[in-house]
């Protein structure tokens, strides 16, 4: 499936005669569609951006495009399609009930985790957020930090053939620092909730 999508994107770029910075005319709409339908891996766009804009530029552009797509999808469903979505999709999201509970409880931090570790498709994360009580600022911050985490990690991994090993190691080291800081803040803010969850599992 990924190879088919890769070939389709290559064909689209060649047909439109787009290269260099002009690939954004294709990749940004694709990022928005991905946030809505989730039909291909975001890693494809990250690799495309890194190959054109170098590592840091490619990751920044991928981060901005993913944030744009996620936020547009969130507002689309929360403000205009909430009732329709709740009727048609609520039953299909039953398999993600555990994550929905975590999202309702921990808000921004669940978003950061789900966007970093793709155990739930990105479009489903947007839908779950739209039907949850999470506040708009929390959704935006969770999305911004979660996408930064995901793109920092996978952008670094995808750049191994483009940058020297020393530079690649530097990106991973700083990513590790970033993750440690996030975990420390999460534990500090939610220590009580974590203890409650621990006691409930032991009962």
N, CA, C and O atoms as a DFTB+ gen file, in Angstrom:
812 C
 N C O
     1  1       0.834      -1.203       0.000
     2  2       0.000       0.000       0.000
     3  2       0.873       1.260       0.000
     4  3       0.632       2.204      -0.753
     5  1       1.900       1.248       0.871
     6  2       2.794       2.410       0.960
     7  2       3.509       2.648      -0.363
     8  3       3.664       3.791      -0.793
     9  1       3.950       1.551      -1.019
    10  2       4.636       1.687      -2.312
    11  2       3.695       2.283      -3.359
    12  3       4.110       3.106      -4.175
    13  1       2.435       1.869      -3.333
    14  2       1.454       2.404      -4.281
    15  2       1.267       3.902      -4.076
    16  3       1.232       4.671      -5.037
    17  1       1.146       4.310      -2.810
    18  2       0.968       5.732      -2.503
    19  2       2.203       6.528      -2.894
    20  3       2.096       7.626      -3.440
    21  1       3.389       5.964      -2.610
    22  2       4.635       6.615      -3.015
    23  2       4.660       6.848      -4.517
    24  3       4.996       7.936      -4.985
    25  1       4.297       5.808      -5.269
    26  2       4.287       5.913      -6.728
    27  2       3.264       6.949      -7.192
    28  3       3.515       7.696      -8.138
    29  1       2.109       6.989      -6.521
    30  2       1.070       7.950      -6.886
    31  2       1.538       9.380      -6.629
    32  3       1.305      10.265      -7.453
    33  1       2.198       9.612      -5.495
    34  2       2.707      10.955      -5.186
    35  2       3.783      11.365      -6.187
    36  3       3.790      12.502      -6.657
    37  1       4.697      10.440      -6.520
    38  2       5.734      10.727      -7.525
    39  2       5.098      11.087      -8.861
    40  3       5.510      12.036      -9.528
    41  1       4.079      10.306      -9.240
    42  2       3.397      10.579     -10.511
    43  2       2.737      11.959     -10.483
    44  3       2.803      12.702     -11.463
    45  1       2.107      12.296      -9.367
    46  2       1.422      13.579      -9.239
    47  2       2.413      14.738      -9.341
    48  3       2.146      15.727     -10.023
    49  1       3.544      14.617      -8.672
    50  2       4.563      15.675      -8.714
    51  2       5.111      15.847     -10.130
    52  3       5.301      16.967     -10.604
    53  1       5.365      14.704     -10.804
    54  2       5.908      14.775     -12.157
    55  2       4.872      15.333     -13.134
    56  3       5.207      16.127     -14.013
    57  1       3.624      14.920     -12.978
    58  2       2.571      15.392     -13.878
    59  2       2.372      16.900     -13.758
    60  3       2.181      17.596     -14.755
    61  1       2.420      17.392     -12.519
    62  2       2.242      18.827     -12.295
    63  2       3.530      19.621     -12.510
    64  3       3.529      20.851     -12.479
    65  1       4.626      18.893     -12.727
    66  2       5.900      19.562     -12.953
    67  2       6.428      20.275     -11.720
    68  3       7.079      21.314     -11.832
    69  1       6.151      19.724     -10.547
    70  2       6.545      20.381      -9.303
    71  2       7.817      19.765      -8.742
    72  3       7.960      18.543      -8.697
    73  1       8.720      20.603      -8.324
    74  2       9.948      20.159      -7.661
    75  2      10.407      21.275      -6.738
    76  3       9.891      22.391      -6.790
    77  1      11.383      20.963      -5.893
    78  2      11.861      21.965      -4.954
    79  2      10.742      22.441      -4.045
    80  3       9.869      21.653      -3.685
    81  1      10.749      23.709      -3.667
    82  2       9.728      24.241      -2.745
    83  2       8.303      24.114      -3.280
    84  3       7.345      24.148      -2.507
    85  1       8.159      23.968      -4.598
    86  2       6.814      23.908      -5.182
    87  2       6.070      22.618      -4.834
    88  3       4.866      22.514      -5.068
    89  1       6.786      21.633      -4.274
    90  2       6.081      20.404      -3.873
    91  2       5.072      20.692      -2.763
    92  3       4.184      19.879      -2.508
    93  1       5.205      21.851      -2.099
    94  2       4.260      22.204      -1.038
    95  2       2.834      22.337      -1.568
    96  3       1.872      22.155      -0.822
    97  1       2.698      22.659      -2.881
    98  2       1.363      22.746      -3.465
    99  2       0.662      21.385      -3.464
   100  3      -0.562      21.316      -3.570
   101  1       1.439      20.307      -3.343
   102  2       0.869      18.963      -3.250
   103  2       0.884      18.466      -1.806
   104  3      -0.114      17.929      -1.325
   105  1       2.002      18.642      -1.121
   106  2       2.151      18.014       0.193
   107  2       1.266      18.643       1.280
   108  3       0.793      17.934       2.169
   109  1       1.039      19.957       1.220
   110  2       0.188      20.564       2.247
   111  2      -1.270      20.103       2.107
   112  3      -1.874      19.721       3.109
   113  1      -1.863      20.124       0.888
   114  2      -3.207      19.539       0.772
   115  2      -3.253      18.069       1.178
   116  3      -4.240      17.620       1.761
   117  1      -2.191      17.313       0.876
   118  2      -2.155      15.906       1.277
   119  2      -2.139      15.767       2.795
   120  3      -2.770      14.863       3.342
   121  1      -1.417      16.665       3.482
   122  2      -1.381      16.619       4.950
   123  2      -2.771      16.867       5.532
   124  3      -3.162      16.238       6.515
   125  1      -3.512      17.787       4.917
   126  2      -4.881      18.067       5.377
   127  2      -5.778      16.852       5.129
   128  3      -6.556      16.467       6.002
   129  1      -5.671      16.254       3.950
   130  2      -6.470      15.070       3.637
   131  2      -6.115      13.900       4.548
   132  3      -6.991      13.135       4.953
   133  1      -4.821      13.763       4.872
   134  2      -4.387      12.709       5.774
   135  2      -5.028      12.888       7.154
   136  3      -5.428      11.910       7.785
   137  1      -5.122      14.129       7.618
   138  2      -5.728      14.397       8.924
   139  2      -7.213      14.072       8.934
   140  3      -7.787      13.792       9.986
   141  1      -7.831      14.110       7.760
   142  2      -9.263      13.845       7.649
   143  2      -9.565      12.370       7.384
   144  3     -10.479      11.805       7.984
   145  1      -8.791      11.741       6.481
   146  2      -9.099      10.373       6.050
   147  2      -8.068       9.336       6.498
   148  3      -8.383       8.149       6.573
   149  1      -6.846       9.767       6.794
   150  2      -5.821       8.840       7.267
   151  2      -5.478       7.733       6.292
   152  3      -5.320       6.582       6.697
   153  1      -5.359       8.061       5.006
   154  2      -5.186       7.005       4.003
   155  2      -3.733       6.710       3.637
   156  3      -3.492       5.835       2.806
   157  1      -2.757       7.401       4.220
   158  2      -1.357       7.062       3.964
   159  2      -0.506       7.518       5.142
   160  3      -0.926       8.388       5.905
   161  1       0.693       6.939       5.305
   162  2       1.546       7.285       6.447
   163  2       2.123       8.700       6.317
   164  3       2.562       9.107       5.242
   165  1       2.115       9.431       7.417
   166  2       2.703      10.776       7.419
   167  2       4.198      10.727       7.143
   168  3       4.782      11.714       6.696
   169  1       4.824       9.573       7.411
   170  2       6.262       9.448       7.186
   171  2       6.640       9.747       5.729
   172  3       7.744      10.216       5.454
   173  1       5.714       9.471       4.796
   174  2       5.986       9.750       3.379
   175  2       6.205      11.244       3.174
   176  3       7.145      11.649       2.490
   177  1       5.338      12.064       3.767
   178  2       5.479      13.510       3.609
   179  2       6.740      14.016       4.296
   180  3       7.411      14.917       3.793
   181  1       7.057      13.434       5.440
   182  2       8.271      13.855       6.153
   183  2       9.500      13.596       5.301
   184  3      10.374      14.457       5.192
   185  1       9.575      12.413       4.693
   186  2      10.719      12.077       3.833
   187  2      10.797      13.038       2.649
   188  3      11.880      13.510       2.302
   189  1       9.653      13.328       2.029
   190  2       9.630      14.276       0.910
   191  2      10.156      15.639       1.330
   192  3      10.986      16.226       0.636
   193  1       9.681      16.143       2.453
   194  2      10.094      17.469       2.910
   195  2      11.570      17.506       3.293
   196  3      12.274      18.468       2.985
   197  1      12.036      16.453       3.967
   198  2      13.451      16.395       4.363
   199  2      14.348      16.351       3.138
   200  3      15.411      16.971       3.118
   201  1      13.918      15.609       2.104
   202  2      14.741      15.486       0.900
   203  2      14.859      16.804       0.138
   204  3      15.835      17.019      -0.582
   205  1      13.876      17.684       0.291
   206  2      13.876      18.961      -0.437
   207  2      14.410      20.106       0.421
   208  3      15.179      20.939      -0.058
   209  1      14.003      20.144       1.688
   210  2      14.310      21.296       2.545
   211  2      15.381      21.004       3.587
   212  3      15.574      21.797       4.508
   213  1      16.080      19.880       3.458
   214  2      17.057      19.429       4.451
   215  2      16.345      19.026       5.742
   216  3      15.121      19.112       5.838
   217  1      17.113      18.592       6.720
   218  2      16.506      17.945       7.882
   219  2      15.649      18.907       8.698
   220  3      14.458      18.661       8.889
   221  1      16.233      19.989       9.176
   222  2      15.491      20.893      10.049
   223  2      14.354      21.578       9.296
   224  3      13.230      21.633       9.794
   225  1      14.633      22.097       8.108
   226  2      13.589      22.747       7.313
   227  2      12.470      21.790       6.972
   228  3      11.295      22.151       7.053
   229  1      12.820      20.572       6.591
   230  2      11.805      19.580       6.245
   231  2      10.935      19.198       7.427
   232  3       9.725      19.021       7.290
   233  1      11.571      19.069       8.610
   234  2      10.793      18.724       9.796
   235  2       9.889      19.868      10.221
   236  3       8.754      19.635      10.638
   237  1      10.372      21.104      10.124
   238  2       9.538      22.257      10.499
   239  2       8.325      22.361       9.581
   240  3       7.208      22.584      10.048
   241  1       8.542      22.200       8.279
   242  2       7.433      22.284       7.324
   243  2       6.441      21.143       7.538
   244  3       5.229      21.353       7.474
   245  1       6.950      19.939       7.792
   246  2       6.063      18.803       8.067
   247  2       5.251      19.055       9.326
   248  3       4.059      18.752       9.371
   249  1       5.888      19.606      10.340
   250  2       5.224      19.901      11.611
   251  2       4.101      20.913      11.405
   252  3       2.991      20.719      11.900
   253  1       4.387      21.992      10.676
   254  2       3.369      23.016      10.430
   255  2       2.202      22.455       9.618
   256  3       1.041      22.743       9.908
   257  1       2.521      21.649       8.596
   258  2       1.462      21.081       7.746
   259  2       0.572      20.123       8.536
   260  3      -0.649      20.137       8.378
   261  1       1.181      19.290       9.387
   262  2       0.400      18.342      10.185
   263  2      -0.464      19.068      11.214
   264  3      -1.608      18.681      11.454
   265  1       0.085      20.118      11.820
   266  2      -0.703      20.905      12.771
   267  2      -1.907      21.545      12.086
   268  3      -3.019      21.527      12.614
   269  1      -1.670      22.109      10.905
   270  2      -2.746      22.735      10.148
   271  2      -3.856      21.742       9.847
   272  3      -5.033      22.036      10.060
   273  1      -3.483      20.560       9.347
   274  2      -4.475      19.542       9.001
   275  2      -5.264      19.077      10.214
   276  3      -6.486      18.951      10.145
   277  1      -4.576      18.820      11.329
   278  2      -5.246      18.323      12.534
   279  2      -6.218      19.357      13.097
   280  3      -7.340      19.018      13.472
   281  1      -5.790      20.610      13.156
   282  2      -6.635      21.652      13.732
   283  2      -7.855      21.931      12.847
   284  3      -8.958      22.129      13.355
   285  1      -7.656      21.946      11.532
   286  2      -8.791      22.135      10.625
   287  2      -9.809      21.008      10.762
   288  3     -11.015      21.253      10.785
   289  1      -9.318      19.764      10.853
   290  2     -10.210      18.613      11.002
   291  2     -10.977      18.684      12.313
   292  3     -12.180      18.425      12.353
   293  1     -10.281      19.035      13.379
   294  2     -10.906      19.144      14.694
   295  2     -12.061      20.142      14.670
   296  3     -13.161      19.835      15.129
   297  1     -11.811      21.335      14.134
   298  2     -12.859      22.351      14.107
   299  2     -13.979      21.985      13.144
   300  3     -15.142      22.295      13.398
   301  1     -13.635      21.325      12.037
   302  2     -14.650      20.900      11.081
   303  2     -15.662      19.980      11.741
   304  3     -16.870      20.155      11.583
   305  1     -15.162      18.995      12.485
   306  2     -16.071      18.036      13.107
   307  2     -16.731      18.588      14.361
   308  3     -17.904      18.310      14.611
   309  1     -16.010      19.356      15.143
   310  2     -16.611      19.856      16.381
   311  2     -17.671      20.914      16.107
   312  3     -18.682      20.958      16.808
   313  1     -17.472      21.757      15.117
   314  2     -18.387      22.885      14.912
   315  2     -19.465      22.629      13.860
   316  3     -20.549      23.209      13.917
   317  1     -19.154      21.745      12.887
   318  2     -20.111      21.603      11.778
   319  2     -20.665      20.190      11.623
   320  3     -21.814      20.017      11.217
   321  1     -19.856      19.178      11.944
   322  2     -20.281      17.807      11.666
   323  2     -20.381      16.961      12.924
   324  3     -20.403      15.734      12.831
   325  1     -20.442      17.581      14.103
   326  2     -20.416      16.825      15.354
   327  2     -21.567      15.831      15.444
   328  3     -21.341      14.653      15.719
   329  1     -22.798      16.285      15.217
   330  2     -23.969      15.408      15.359
   331  2     -23.921      14.257      14.371
   332  3     -24.193      13.110      14.725
   333  1     -23.571      14.576      13.115
   334  2     -23.480      13.516      12.103
   335  2     -22.410      12.509      12.476
   336  3     -22.633      11.302      12.388
   337  1     -21.255      12.993      12.890
   338  2     -20.161      12.104      13.240
   339  2     -20.524      11.243      14.446
   340  3     -20.241      10.045      14.468
   341  1     -21.150      11.855      15.448
   342  2     -21.502      11.122      16.663
   343  2     -22.465       9.984      16.352
   344  3     -22.380       8.915      16.956
   345  1     -23.384      10.208      15.409
   346  2     -24.338       9.164      15.028
   347  2     -23.677       8.063      14.212
   348  3     -23.919       6.881      14.458
   349  1     -22.851       8.435      13.251
   350  2     -22.319       7.480      12.288
   351  2     -21.067       6.750      12.767
   352  3     -20.851       5.590      12.418
   353  1     -20.242       7.428      13.568
   354  2     -18.933       6.880      13.886
   355  2     -18.744       6.458      15.333
   356  3     -17.795       5.737      15.641
   357  1     -19.617       6.887      16.219
   358  2     -19.414       6.579      17.640
   359  2     -19.223       5.083      17.871
   360  3     -18.331       4.684      18.620
   361  1     -20.056       4.247      17.233
   362  2     -19.945       2.800      17.438
   363  2     -18.639       2.245      16.880
   364  3     -18.095       1.278      17.413
   365  1     -18.131       2.856      15.801
   366  2     -16.895       2.366      15.188
   367  2     -15.661       2.695      16.014
   368  3     -14.594       2.114      15.814
   369  1     -15.816       3.636      16.947
   370  2     -14.682       4.014      17.788
   371  2     -14.621       3.199      19.078
   372  3     -13.789       3.477      19.942
   373  1     -15.491       2.195      19.218
   374  2     -15.513       1.398      20.444
   375  2     -14.163       0.735      20.704
   376  3     -13.758       0.573      21.856
   377  1     -13.475       0.355      19.645
   378  2     -12.193      -0.320      19.832
   379  2     -11.152       0.593      20.479
   380  3     -10.155       0.125      21.029
   381  1     -11.403       1.913      20.403
   382  2     -10.467       2.870      20.988
   383  2     -10.977       3.433      22.312
   384  3     -10.523       4.486      22.760
   385  1     -11.936       2.720      22.945
   386  2     -12.538       3.220      24.178
   387  2     -11.492       3.503      25.256
   388  3     -11.589       4.498      25.973
   389  1     -10.490       2.623      25.369
   390  2      -9.458       2.815      26.386
   391  2      -8.748       4.148      26.183
   392  3      -8.523       4.900      27.132
   393  1      -8.398       4.426      24.927
   394  2      -7.692       5.671      24.638
   395  2      -8.607       6.876      24.789
   396  3      -8.164       7.967      25.148
   397  1      -9.901       6.666      24.507
   398  2     -10.844       7.768      24.711
   399  2     -10.919       8.138      26.187
   400  3     -10.993       9.318      26.529
   401  1     -10.900       7.126      27.069
   402  2     -10.921       7.395      28.512
   403  2      -9.662       8.142      28.942
   404  3      -9.726       9.086      29.729
   405  1      -8.517       7.706      28.414
   406  2      -7.266       8.398      28.741
   407  2      -7.289       9.830      28.227
   408  3      -6.787      10.746      28.878
   409  1      -7.881      10.009      27.046
   410  2      -7.962      11.357      26.478
   411  2      -8.838      12.252      27.350
   412  3      -8.500      13.409      27.597
   413  1      -9.958      11.715      27.812
   414  2     -10.844      12.492      28.677
   415  2     -10.169      12.820      30.009
   416  3     -10.414      13.877      30.591
   417  1      -9.318      11.909      30.490
   418  2      -8.703      12.078      31.816
   419  2      -7.448      12.947      31.773
   420  3      -7.269      13.848      32.593
   421  1      -6.571      12.654      30.786
   422  2      -5.270      13.322      30.767
   423  2      -5.144      14.383      29.676
   424  3      -4.163      15.126      29.642
   425  1      -6.125      14.457      28.793
   426  2      -6.162      15.525      27.799
   427  2      -4.916      15.635      26.948
   428  3      -4.584      14.732      26.180
   429  1      -4.232      16.760      27.097
   430  2      -3.078      17.104      26.282
   431  2      -2.023      16.004      26.263
   432  3      -1.393      15.764      25.233
   433  1      -1.829      15.334      27.399
   434  2      -0.753      14.342      27.490
   435  2      -1.079      13.080      26.711
   436  3      -0.185      12.452      26.144
   437  1      -2.350      12.702      26.677
   438  2      -2.731      11.559      25.843
   439  2      -2.531      11.888      24.374
   440  3      -2.091      11.039      23.598
   441  1      -2.853      13.118      23.989
   442  2      -2.624      13.536      22.603
   443  2      -1.148      13.453      22.238
   444  3      -0.790      12.973      21.163
   445  1      -0.295      13.926      23.142
   446  2       1.149      13.876      22.877
   447  2       1.595      12.436      22.657
   448  3       2.329      12.149      21.712
   449  1       1.150      11.525      23.533
   450  2       1.533      10.115      23.410
   451  2       1.010       9.506      22.120
   452  3       1.755       8.853      21.390
   453  1      -0.284       9.719      21.836
   454  2      -0.889       9.090      20.653
   455  2      -0.291       9.615      19.355
   456  3      -0.183       8.875      18.377
   457  1       0.094      10.874      19.340
   458  2       0.686      11.416      18.109
   459  2       2.152      11.009      17.970
   460  3       2.680      10.960      16.858
   461  1       2.814      10.718      19.095
   462  2       4.210      10.273      19.036
   463  2       4.299       8.819      18.630
   464  3       5.087       8.460      17.756
   465  1       3.493       7.980      19.263
   466  2       3.491       6.535      18.999
   467  2       2.206       6.211      18.255
   468  3       1.137       6.190      18.866
   469  1       2.281       5.956      16.952
   470  2       1.060       5.840      16.128
   471  2       0.292       4.541      16.339
   472  3       0.133       3.747      15.411
   473  1      -0.196       4.324      17.594
   474  2      -1.027       3.148      17.860
   475  2      -2.470       3.402      17.422
   476  3      -3.248       2.464      17.252
   477  1      -2.816       4.668      17.242
   478  2      -4.145       5.064      16.746
   479  2      -3.922       5.972      15.540
   480  3      -3.117       6.898      15.631
   481  1      -4.603       5.747      14.410
   482  2      -4.427       6.605      13.229
   483  2      -4.665       8.074      13.560
   484  3      -5.507       8.403      14.396
   485  1      -3.922       8.944      12.902
   486  2      -3.995      10.376      13.224
   487  2      -5.390      10.955      13.006
   488  3      -5.823      11.817      13.770
   489  1      -6.100      10.495      11.975
   490  2      -7.444      11.039      11.760
   491  2      -8.399      10.593      12.859
   492  3      -9.302      11.343      13.230
   493  1      -8.214       9.384      13.385
   494  2      -9.044       8.909      14.495
   495  2      -8.778       9.738      15.749
   496  3      -9.701      10.029      16.510
   497  1      -7.512      10.118      15.965
   498  2      -7.182      10.983      17.102
   499  2      -7.954      12.301      16.996
   500  3      -8.484      12.802      17.988
   501  1      -8.009      12.849      15.795
   502  2      -8.746      14.104      15.597
   503  2     -10.235      13.917      15.883
   504  3     -10.864      14.769      16.511
   505  1     -10.797      12.794      15.418
   506  2     -12.211      12.524      15.645
   507  2     -12.495      12.333      17.140
   508  3     -13.464      12.877      17.670
   509  1     -11.638      11.553      17.812
   510  2     -11.813      11.306      19.243
   511  2     -11.776      12.621      20.030
   512  3     -12.551      12.826      20.964
   513  1     -10.867      13.494      19.633
   514  2     -10.762      14.788      20.314
   515  2     -12.011      15.626      20.093
   516  3     -12.456      16.335      20.995
   517  1     -12.580      15.543      18.882
   518  2     -13.759      16.341      18.553
   519  2     -14.962      15.946      19.397
   520  3     -15.808      16.792      19.690
   521  1     -15.059      14.669      19.799
   522  2     -16.210      14.216      20.584
   523  2     -15.893      14.115      22.071
   524  3     -16.731      13.661      22.850
   525  1     -14.704      14.528      22.471
   526  2     -14.312      14.494      23.882
   527  2     -14.519      15.874      24.503
   528  3     -14.711      16.857      23.788
   529  1     -14.480      15.945      25.847
   530  2     -14.632      17.256      26.497
   531  2     -13.352      18.088      26.504
   532  3     -13.307      19.132      27.155
   533  1     -12.329      17.656      25.805
   534  2     -11.058      18.376      25.804
   535  2     -11.264      19.806      25.278
   536  3     -11.968      20.020      24.291
   537  1     -10.645      20.763      25.946
   538  2     -10.760      22.167      25.552
   539  2      -9.912      22.450      24.315
   540  3      -8.939      21.748      24.039
   541  1     -10.297      23.494      23.574
   542  2      -9.578      23.847      22.348
   543  2      -8.096      24.123      22.612
   544  3      -7.255      23.591      21.887
   545  1      -7.734      24.936      23.626
   546  2      -6.302      25.185      23.867
   547  2      -5.531      23.894      24.167
   548  3      -4.397      23.726      23.717
   549  1      -6.156      22.975      24.936
   550  2      -5.490      21.710      25.258
   551  2      -5.286      20.879      23.999
   552  3      -4.232      20.267      23.822
   553  1      -6.293      20.851      23.118
   554  2      -6.143      20.110      21.860
   555  2      -5.006      20.682      21.024
   556  3      -4.182      19.940      20.488
   557  1      -4.967      22.009      20.917
   558  2      -3.928      22.637      20.097
   559  2      -2.542      22.365      20.675
   560  3      -1.625      21.999      19.939
   561  1      -2.384      22.541      21.991
   562  2      -1.084      22.287      22.597
   563  2      -0.686      20.817      22.497
   564  3       0.470      20.507      22.212
   565  1      -1.639      19.907      22.731
   566  2      -1.342      18.482      22.613
   567  2      -0.946      18.107      21.199
   568  3      -0.050      17.287      20.994
   569  1      -1.615      18.707      20.223
   570  2      -1.308      18.444      18.815
   571  2       0.047      19.008      18.435
   572  3       0.842      18.334      17.781
   573  1       0.316      20.245      18.843
   574  2       1.593      20.891      18.516
   575  2       2.767      20.104      19.109
   576  3       3.753      19.845      18.420
   577  1       2.657      19.726      20.387
   578  2       3.746      18.987      21.042
   579  2       3.841      17.555      20.514
   580  3       4.937      17.040      20.292
   581  1       2.676      16.912      20.312
   582  2       2.683      15.532      19.825
   583  2       3.239      15.420      18.420
   584  3       4.031      14.523      18.134
   585  1       2.830      16.329      17.536
   586  2       3.368      16.317      16.175
   587  2       4.852      16.653      16.159
   588  3       5.615      16.097      15.370
   589  1       5.258      17.576      17.043
   590  2       6.682      17.887      17.142
   591  2       7.468      16.651      17.547
   592  3       8.526      16.372      16.983
   593  1       6.956      15.912      18.522
   594  2       7.622      14.704      18.982
   595  2       7.719      13.658      17.870
   596  3       8.785      13.092      17.628
   597  1       6.585      13.408      17.192
   598  2       6.561      12.400      16.124
   599  2       7.487      12.781      14.972
   600  3       8.269      11.959      14.496
   601  1       7.391      14.026      14.532
   602  2       8.163      14.448      13.365
   603  2       9.640      14.563      13.703
   604  3      10.490      14.256      12.867
   605  1       9.956      14.999      14.912
   606  2      11.357      15.040      15.352
   607  2      11.961      13.642      15.308
   608  3      13.068      13.453      14.803
   609  1      11.224      12.657      15.842
   610  2      11.735      11.283      15.883
   611  2      11.832      10.673      14.491
   612  3      12.900      10.207      14.093
   613  1      10.731      10.671      13.749
   614  2      10.717       9.995      12.454
   615  2      11.437      10.805      11.375
   616  3      11.955      10.236      10.414
   617  1      11.469      12.128      11.531
   618  2      12.256      12.939      10.604
   619  2      13.737      12.661      10.756
   620  3      14.475      12.631       9.771
   621  1      14.179      12.455      12.003
   622  2      15.578      12.112      12.255
   623  2      15.917      10.745      11.682
   624  3      16.947      10.567      11.032
   625  1      15.028       9.775      11.935
   626  2      15.269       8.419      11.432
   627  2      15.307       8.408       9.906
   628  3      16.146       7.732       9.311
   629  1      14.400       9.154       9.269
   630  2      14.329       9.151       7.801
   631  2      15.486       9.914       7.165
   632  3      15.710       9.801       5.960
   633  1      16.225      10.691       7.963
   634  2      17.311      11.504       7.408
   635  2      18.669      10.824       7.496
   636  3      19.692      11.443       7.202
   637  1      18.689       9.561       7.896
   638  2      19.971       8.898       8.138
   639  2      20.852       8.821       6.893
   640  3      22.076       8.749       7.002
   641  1      20.236       8.837       5.716
   642  2      21.024       8.772       4.485
   643  2      21.401      10.150       3.960
   644  3      22.135      10.265       2.978
   645  1      20.893      11.211       4.623
   646  2      21.091      12.567       4.128
   647  2      22.140      13.330       4.935
   648  3      22.879      14.151       4.391
   649  1      22.197      13.049       6.239
   650  2      23.096      13.810       7.120
   651  2      24.169      12.902       7.693
   652  3      23.972      11.688       7.750
   653  1      25.309      13.458       8.122
   654  2      26.360      12.660       8.757
   655  2      25.860      12.014      10.041
   656  3      24.932      12.501      10.687
   657  1      26.503      10.903      10.392
   658  2      26.106      10.153      11.586
   659  2      26.157      11.030      12.840
   660  3      25.281      10.931      13.699
   661  1      27.171      11.881      12.951
   662  2      27.324      12.727      14.135
   663  2      26.126      13.676      14.292
   664  3      25.620      13.873      15.397
   665  1      25.684      14.256      13.176
   666  2      24.545      15.177      13.221
   667  2      23.270      14.426      13.565
   668  3      22.433      14.925      14.319
   669  1      23.122      13.236      13.017
   670  2      21.956      12.400      13.300
   671  2      21.891      12.062      14.783
   672  3      20.823      12.126      15.393
   673  1      23.036      11.701      15.365
   674  2      23.076      11.401      16.793
   675  2      22.693      12.622      17.627
   676  3      22.043      12.495      18.665
   677  1      23.100      13.799      17.166
   678  2      22.749      15.022      17.880
   679  2      21.244      15.240      17.917
   680  3      20.692      15.618      18.950
   681  1      20.573      14.999      16.778
   682  2      19.111      15.140      16.733
   683  2      18.442      14.183      17.721
   684  3      17.502      14.565      18.419
   685  1      18.928      12.937      17.778
   686  2      18.338      11.956      18.679
   687  2      18.605      12.307      20.141
   688  3      17.741      12.112      20.996
   689  1      19.794      12.823      20.426
   690  2      20.119      13.206      21.805
   691  2      19.183      14.301      22.304
   692  3      18.639      14.210      23.405
   693  1      19.000      15.333      21.489
   694  2      18.114      16.420      21.886
   695  2      16.666      15.960      21.946
   696  3      15.884      16.473      22.746
   697  1      16.302      14.994      21.102
   698  2      14.958      14.438      21.180
   699  2      14.768      13.730      22.518
   700  3      13.718      13.853      23.150
   701  1      15.791      12.985      22.946
   702  2      15.729      12.313      24.236
   703  2      15.534      13.300      25.377
   704  3      14.751      13.046      26.292
   705  1      16.242      14.426      25.328
   706  2      16.084      15.471      26.353
   707  2      14.651      16.004      26.345
   708  3      14.040      16.180      27.398
   709  1      14.127      16.258      25.151
   710  2      12.761      16.757      24.990
   711  2      11.758      15.799      25.621
   712  3      10.853      16.236      26.331
   713  1      11.906      14.496      25.374
   714  2      10.984      13.493      25.908
   715  2      11.081      13.425      27.429
   716  3      10.060      13.336      28.111
   717  1      12.285      13.465      27.960
   718  2      12.465      13.415      29.414
   719  2      11.782      14.602      30.089
   720  3      11.141      14.449      31.129
   721  1      11.923      15.784      29.493
   722  2      11.280      16.980      30.049
   723  2       9.758      16.823      30.032
   724  3       9.093      17.153      31.014
   725  1       9.200      16.321      28.923
   726  2       7.751      16.125      28.848
   727  2       7.264      15.126      29.893
   728  3       6.248      15.352      30.550
   729  1       7.995      14.018      30.045
   730  2       7.594      13.003      31.027
   731  2       7.634      13.577      32.439
   732  3       6.740      13.321      33.247
   733  1       8.673      14.355      32.732
   734  2       8.797      14.955      34.064
   735  2       7.627      15.907      34.350
   736  3       7.079      15.908      35.453
   737  1       7.252      16.708      33.361
   738  2       6.131      17.641      33.545
   739  2       4.829      16.867      33.737
   740  3       4.006      17.223      34.580
   741  1       4.647      15.805      32.947
   742  2       3.439      14.994      33.051
   743  2       3.308      14.381      34.445
   744  3       2.243      14.456      35.058
   745  1       4.385      13.776      34.948
   746  2       4.351      13.144      36.268
   747  2       4.064      14.173      37.357
   748  3       3.290      13.916      38.279
   749  1       4.695      15.336      37.240
   750  2       4.474      16.392      38.240
   751  2       3.014      16.846      38.272
   752  3       2.449      17.067      39.344
   753  1       2.409      16.982      37.092
   754  2       1.037      17.508      37.021
   755  2      -0.023      16.454      37.333
   756  3      -1.114      16.791      37.792
   757  1       0.292      15.171      37.087
   758  2      -0.735      14.136      37.204
   759  2      -0.341      13.021      38.169
   760  3      -0.821      11.896      38.030
   761  1       0.504      13.303      39.122
   762  2       0.931      12.277      40.071
   763  2      -0.274      11.673      40.805
   764  3      -0.348      10.458      40.991
   765  1      -1.213      12.527      41.220
   766  2      -2.390      12.029      41.914
   767  2      -3.220      11.094      41.064
   768  3      -3.656      10.047      41.543
   769  1      -3.448      11.452      39.809
   770  2      -4.203      10.587      38.899
   771  2      -3.484       9.259      38.677
   772  3      -4.121       8.206      38.635
   773  1      -2.166       9.305      38.535
   774  2      -1.397       8.082      38.326
   775  2      -1.517       7.142      39.522
   776  3      -1.605       5.927      39.351
   777  1      -1.521       7.698      40.728
   778  2      -1.663       6.872      41.921
   779  2      -3.062       6.281      42.011
   780  3      -3.228       5.132      42.420
   781  1      -4.070       7.061      41.630
   782  2      -5.447       6.544      41.619
   783  2      -5.580       5.388      40.639
   784  3      -6.191       4.368      40.957
   785  1      -5.006       5.546      39.439
   786  2      -5.066       4.480      38.436
   787  2      -4.351       3.229      38.916
   788  3      -4.807       2.110      38.679
   789  1      -3.227       3.425      39.594
   790  2      -2.470       2.291      40.113
   791  2      -3.272       1.523      41.161
   792  3      -3.297       0.292      41.154
   793  1      -3.932       2.263      42.071
   794  2      -4.739       1.609      43.106
   795  2      -5.931       0.879      42.501
   796  3      -6.290      -0.211      42.947
   797  1      -6.556       1.494      41.460
   798  2      -7.728       0.854      40.837
   799  2      -7.337      -0.443      40.129
   800  3      -8.131      -1.382      40.081
   801  1      -6.128      -0.504      39.581
   802  2      -5.671      -1.736      38.915
   803  2      -5.376      -2.827      39.930
   804  3      -5.504      -4.011      39.620
   805  1      -4.981      -2.444      41.141
   806  2      -4.619      -3.431      42.161
   807  2      -5.844      -3.967      42.899
   808  3      -5.760      -4.996      43.570
   809  1      -6.959      -3.290      42.782
   810  2      -8.180      -3.751      43.500
   811  2      -8.850      -4.912      42.789
   812  3      -9.874      -5.412      43.254
